[in-house]
C-alpha cells in the first residue's frame, strides 16, 4: 500500500474515532426516554423491599468495581431526600448479573426513573448530572413544566 494512502487512512480513522468518542461522552449522564417496560419490584429483590416510591423511584444499577457508583448513589439519595414522593433504590449487578442482561445495562452506573407502577420513564447511562436528574424528576412529578429535552408526562401514561 502506498505510504501516503496508508497515512490518509490512519488519519481518517483517528478523526472518526475521536468524533465517536466525543459523541459518546456528550450523551453520557443524559436522560433518554424509557422503554415504558414495567418492572416487577419482586424481581429486584432486597433493593426495593417489595415496593416502589409513591410517585417515582430512582433505580440505580451499580457494581463493585464501579468508581463512579458511590458518587451517583449520594447524588440520587440527595435528590430523593428532597422530595417526599421519590425514593432511591440500588441494585448491585455484581450479585445480580441476570438483571444486567434483562435490562440491557451495558455500563455502571445506569439509572432508571420508574413510576409508582414500575414503568421505565427515563434511562440515564453513566454518571448522571444532578440538574438533569432533578429536571426529569420535577417534570415527571409536575413540579415544573418540562423543557424540550425532558420527557413529557403525556408520552408515558
Legacy VTK file of the C-alpha trace (Angstrom):
# vtk DataFile Version 3.0
C-alpha trace
ASCII
DATASET POLYDATA
POINTS 157 float
0.000 0.000 0.000
1.197 3.473 -0.811
2.576 5.134 2.361
0.677 8.343 1.647
-2.600 6.433 1.274
-1.919 4.484 4.489
-1.257 7.746 6.331
-4.528 9.196 4.983
-6.489 6.114 6.085
-4.885 6.269 9.537
-5.726 9.978 9.867
-9.341 9.300 8.838
-9.624 6.545 11.453
-8.321 8.870 14.157
-10.846 11.567 13.172
-13.760 9.103 13.150
-12.730 7.548 16.489
-12.379 10.988 18.067
-15.798 12.079 16.796
-17.447 8.909 18.111
-15.738 9.336 21.491
-16.900 12.939 21.775
-20.471 11.984 20.891
-20.411 9.198 23.478
-19.032 11.492 26.185
-21.591 14.164 25.371
-24.533 11.778 25.740
-23.274 10.157 28.966
-25.241 11.246 32.014
-28.200 12.489 29.987
-31.670 11.104 30.280
-33.203 9.257 27.389
-36.813 8.243 27.080
-37.503 4.971 28.828
-38.954 1.909 27.203
-42.153 2.028 29.243
-41.427 -1.573 30.205
-42.805 -2.486 33.615
-40.506 -3.872 36.277
-41.869 -6.118 38.995
-40.470 -4.963 42.374
-40.099 -8.582 43.489
-37.722 -9.129 40.570
-35.257 -6.689 42.145
-35.116 -8.480 45.470
-33.878 -6.631 48.549
-33.183 -3.380 46.672
-36.802 -2.225 46.933
-38.285 -4.074 49.865
-41.161 -5.032 47.566
-42.453 -1.561 46.686
-41.703 1.484 44.540
-41.797 5.135 45.641
-45.211 6.785 45.928
-44.559 8.807 42.728
-41.129 7.896 41.305
-38.199 5.605 42.045
-34.619 6.352 41.060
-33.293 2.838 40.391
-29.513 2.711 40.214
-27.635 -0.233 38.730
-24.084 -0.397 40.069
-21.219 -2.833 40.520
-18.384 -3.445 42.969
-15.727 -2.241 40.528
-17.536 0.964 39.554
-15.616 4.018 40.770
-18.445 6.430 39.901
-21.222 4.472 41.613
-20.709 5.804 45.180
-20.971 9.396 43.921
-24.059 8.506 41.910
-25.575 6.860 44.999
-25.038 10.033 47.044
-26.473 12.231 44.278
-29.598 10.102 43.761
-30.207 9.752 47.507
-29.959 13.530 47.886
-32.414 14.171 45.040
-34.836 11.604 46.504
-34.457 13.026 50.026
-35.585 16.455 48.801
-38.929 15.016 47.688
-41.405 13.041 49.766
-42.778 11.168 46.763
-39.462 9.940 45.304
-37.328 7.056 46.535
-33.908 5.667 45.620
-33.007 2.010 45.233
-29.776 0.364 44.164
-29.139 -2.995 42.536
-25.608 -4.408 42.610
-25.112 -6.140 39.268
-22.093 -7.981 40.649
-24.553 -10.044 42.674
-27.365 -9.925 40.079
-25.796 -10.249 36.595
-29.104 -11.650 35.326
-30.601 -8.170 35.703
-27.848 -6.600 33.589
-28.864 -8.831 30.712
-32.588 -8.443 31.383
-32.497 -4.634 31.359
-29.692 -4.256 28.787
-27.380 -2.456 31.213
-24.017 -2.103 29.480
-22.323 0.251 31.941
-22.448 1.205 35.577
-23.819 3.369 36.884
-27.054 3.246 34.923
-30.159 4.848 36.396
-33.800 4.178 35.569
-36.552 6.571 36.603
-39.615 4.463 37.347
-43.186 5.499 38.025
-45.054 4.073 41.011
-46.198 1.123 38.890
-42.650 0.246 37.826
-42.760 1.611 34.251
-39.376 2.818 32.991
-39.940 6.501 32.157
-36.313 7.508 31.626
-32.872 5.928 31.469
-29.538 7.590 32.223
-26.346 5.799 31.178
-23.203 6.805 33.040
-22.844 9.270 35.871
-25.973 11.417 35.955
-25.833 15.170 36.270
-27.730 16.469 39.298
-29.504 19.152 37.282
-30.591 16.564 34.701
-31.986 14.191 37.337
-33.747 16.992 39.218
-35.247 18.375 36.000
-36.522 14.936 34.998
-37.999 14.279 38.434
-39.610 17.711 38.565
-41.085 17.314 35.086
-42.412 13.843 35.820
-43.964 14.924 39.120
-45.411 18.087 37.523
-43.437 20.436 39.754
-42.258 22.399 36.726
-43.137 22.378 33.053
-40.949 20.026 31.040
-38.192 21.556 28.930
-37.715 20.472 25.349
-35.068 17.873 26.257
-37.112 16.425 29.072
-39.674 13.684 28.952
-43.209 14.943 28.817
-45.688 13.272 31.122
-48.285 12.607 28.422
-45.825 10.423 26.483
-45.831 7.904 29.318
-49.265 7.113 30.709
LINES 1 158
157 0 1 2 3 4 5 6 7 8 9 10 11 12 13 14 15 16 17 18 19 20 21 22 23 24 25 26 27 28 29 30 31 32 33 34 35 36 37 38 39 40 41 42 43 44 45 46 47 48 49 50 51 52 53 54 55 56 57 58 59 60 61 62 63 64 65 66 67 68 69 70 71 72 73 74 75 76 77 78 79 80 81 82 83 84 85 86 87 88 89 90 91 92 93 94 95 96 97 98 99 100 101 102 103 104 105 106 107 108 109 110 111 112 113 114 115 116 117 118 119 120 121 122 123 124 125 126 127 128 129 130 131 132 133 134 135 136 137 138 139 140 141 142 143 144 145 146 147 148 149 150 151 152 153 154 155 156
